[in-house]
Amino acid sequence: MSQEPVYFGHVLIKTYADRLEYEEYGADGTLLQRYATVDGEHHGKYETFWENGLPKEIGQFDHGEKTGIYSWFDTDGTLLK
């Protein structure tokens, strides 16, 4: 169960027993980045978004190491690689 979310500027931090979840927002409220950390390292799904709200980068981390399929997208949502 999460504690009450905390905002630091445009970053929302949700605290759980085993991880911290971060969501970074632009000045207009658009979600720009979402990820989690465990022991200070990226862990789990990692996502970044263009200012138009479409995905920019989607991937996975396992205790700080990129793992699995990583995808990058153009500003119109076209998969680049």
N, C-alpha and C positions, 0 to 999 in steps of 0.2 A: 504494500500500500504506500502510496506517495504522500509525502508531506505537502503542505500548501506550496504551489509553485511560486518561485521568486523571480522577479525581473531585475536585471542589471542592465540599464540602458535599453537596448533592443534585444536582449538575450533572455529567454525564459529558461530557468533551470528547475527541473523536477528531480527531487531526491528520493531514491529508493534504497532499500537495505544493501543491495548489491551493485548499484550503479547510479550514475548521474545522467540525466537526459537533457540535452541542450536543443533549443530552437532559437535561431537568430532571425530577426525580422528587419526589413528595411524601414526607413522613416515613414513610408506610406502604409506599413503593416503587412507587406508581402513577405511570406516565408522565404528566406534565402538559404538556410542551412539547417539540417536536423541530423543529430548523431548522439551516441551514448559513449560514456567512458566507464571503465572498470580499472581501479587502481591507477588513475591518471592517464590511461591509454585508450585510444579509440577501440571500441568493441561492439560488434553488431552492425546493423545497417547504417550506411552513411549516405546522405543525400544532400545535394546542393541544387539550387533552383535559380533560373534566370529571373530578372525583375518582372517579366511578364507572367511568372508563376509556373512556367513549364520546367521540366527537369533539365538540369545541366550535367549532373554527374550522379551516378547511383552505383554503390558498391558495398562491400562487406569488409569488416576488419575482425581479426581474431587476436585480441590482446596486443594491439598496436601494429599488426602486420596485415597488409592487404591480402585478401583471400578470395577465391572464387572469381566469378565474372564481374568485371568492372565495365560500365557503360558510360559513354559521353554523348551528349546531345547538342545539336545546333539550337539557335534561339527559336526556331520554328517547331522544335520537337523532333526533328529528324535525327535518327540514330547515326552517330559518326563512327563509333567503334566500340 
